[in-house]
Amino acid sequence: MTEQEGNNKEQQEVGLYEKLATRTAELLDEGKKTLDEALKKAGEEISSMGDFSREQAEKISVFVRRDIASMGVQAGKTREALKKAVDPQRVAVGIQSAFSRILNSAAGTLGEWAEKSEKHLEYKTGDVTSPGTLSCKDCGAEMHPKTTVRIPPCPKCHKTLFRKSY
């Protein structure tokens, strides 16, 4: 794969992540879906449009779910804490709005995920994630993506495992 092809794939996955997060929030706003149902439906709708395959949508929905769970772990169980976790200074406007709606709709589920998902909140090079602070699990170096990105290796030690905070 050429560098140009790699950049195009990265941009496609970042775009898909943002579409999935936004559509999931819209479905939750309608009040007819759980978070898992909304993510699945959003993925099906987006893949049926033909721009992305079902496999791509499923892969990226794992990243969206993980980021939402991570936000829930960091924010705690109260609605007010969840609102504070989505700080407009740290999250792009469109994604911030989508995550805010998702978090407000899914507060109970997030509490359960927090207890079960500690090891699933590991972030790896190549994953797509929303803005926040990524800390290298090996050397502690931090990266601060300001937009949705594909995670690169650690700039200091080149390792590939991270923890995330907001």
C-alpha positions in Angstrom: 0.0 0.0 0.0 1.4 3.4 -1.0 1.5 6.3 1.5 -1.3 8.0 -0.5 -3.5 4.9 -0.2 -2.8 4.6 3.5 -3.8 8.3 4.0 -7.0 7.8 2.1 -7.9 4.7 4.2 -7.2 6.6 7.4 -9.4 9.5 6.3 -12.2 7.1 5.3 -12.1 5.4 8.7 -12.0 8.8 10.5 -15.0 9.8 8.5 -16.8 6.6 9.2 -16.1 7.0 12.9 -17.7 10.4 12.9 -20.7 9.2 10.9 -21.3 6.3 13.2 -21.0 8.4 16.3 -23.4 11.0 14.9 -26.0 8.5 13.6 -25.9 6.5 16.9 -26.6 9.7 18.8 -29.6 10.5 16.5 -31.0 7.0 17.0 -30.6 7.3 20.8 -32.3 10.7 20.7 -35.3 9.0 19.2 -35.5 6.9 22.4 -36.2 3.6 20.7 -32.8 2.0 20.9 -30.2 0.8 23.5 -26.6 1.9 22.8 -25.7 -1.5 21.2 -28.9 -1.5 19.1 -28.2 2.1 18.0 -24.6 1.3 17.0 -25.7 -1.8 15.1 -28.5 0.1 13.3 -26.2 3.0 12.5 -23.6 0.6 11.0 -26.2 -1.1 8.9 -27.6 2.1 7.6 -24.2 3.5 6.7 -23.0 0.3 5.0 -26.2 0.0 3.0 -25.4 3.4 1.4 -22.5 1.7 -0.3 -19.6 3.9 0.9 -18.5 1.5 3.5 -18.7 -2.3 3.9 -20.5 -3.9 6.8 -17.1 -5.2 8.0 -15.7 -1.6 8.1 -18.7 -0.4 10.0 -18.4 -3.2 12.5 -14.7 -2.6 13.0 -15.1 1.2 13.6 -18.2 0.7 15.8 -15.9 -1.2 18.2 -13.8 2.0 18.5 -16.9 4.2 19.0 -18.2 1.9 21.7 -14.8 1.8 23.4 -14.5 5.6 23.4 -18.0 5.9 24.9 -17.2 3.4 27.6 -13.9 5.2 28.3 -15.7 8.5 28.7 -18.2 6.8 31.0 -15.4 5.4 33.2 -13.8 8.8 33.4 -17.0 10.7 34.0 -18.6 8.5 36.6 -22.3 7.6 36.9 -24.0 10.9 37.5 -25.6 12.8 34.6 -23.9 16.0 35.7 -20.5 14.3 35.7 -21.2 12.9 32.2 -22.0 16.4 30.9 -18.8 17.8 32.3 -16.7 15.0 30.7 -17.6 16.3 27.2 -15.7 19.6 27.4 -16.0 21.6 24.2 -12.4 22.7 24.6 -11.3 19.2 24.1 -13.7 17.6 21.6 -14.6 18.7 18.1 -18.0 20.3 18.0 -19.9 17.7 15.9 -18.5 14.7 17.8 -18.9 16.5 21.2 -22.6 17.0 20.4 -23.0 13.3 19.4 -21.1 12.0 22.4 -23.0 14.3 24.8 -26.3 12.9 23.5 -25.0 9.3 23.6 -23.7 9.7 27.2 -26.9 11.3 28.4 -28.9 8.5 26.9 -26.7 5.7 28.1 -25.6 6.6 31.6 -26.8 3.3 33.2 -25.1 1.2 30.6 -21.8 3.1 31.0 -21.7 2.3 34.7 -21.9 -1.4 34.0 -19.3 -1.2 31.2 -16.9 0.7 33.6 -16.8 -2.4 35.8 -16.3 -4.9 33.0 -14.2 -3.1 30.5 -10.9 -2.1 32.2 -8.8 -4.2 29.9 -11.0 -3.4 26.9 -10.1 0.3 27.3 -6.6 -0.3 26.0 -5.9 1.7 22.9 -3.6 0.4 20.1 -1.7 2.0 17.2 -4.0 1.8 14.2 -7.3 2.2 16.2 -9.4 5.2 15.5 -10.3 7.4 18.5 -11.9 10.7 19.4 -9.9 13.7 20.9 -8.4 13.2 24.4 -5.1 12.4 26.0 -3.4 9.1 25.0 -0.6 8.0 27.5 1.9 5.3 26.4 1.6 2.3 28.7 5.3 1.7 28.3 7.1 5.1 28.8 4.2 7.4 29.8 4.6 9.9 27.0 1.4 11.7 26.1 -0.2 12.5 22.8 -3.1 15.0 22.6 -5.1 14.5 19.4 -7.5 17.5 18.8 -9.7 15.6 16.3 -10.7 12.1 15.5 -7.6 10.2 14.4 -6.0 6.9 13.7 -3.5 6.3 16.6 0.1 6.4 15.6 3.0 4.6 17.5 4.3 6.5 20.6 6.5 9.4 19.4 9.0 8.7 22.2 9.5 4.9 22.4 7.5 3.7 19.3 5.4 1.2 21.4 1.8 0.7 20.5 -0.4 0.4 23.6 -2.0 3.4 25.3 -4.5 4.5 28.0 -6.9 7.4 27.4 -8.1 10.3 29.5 -10.1 13.4 28.8 
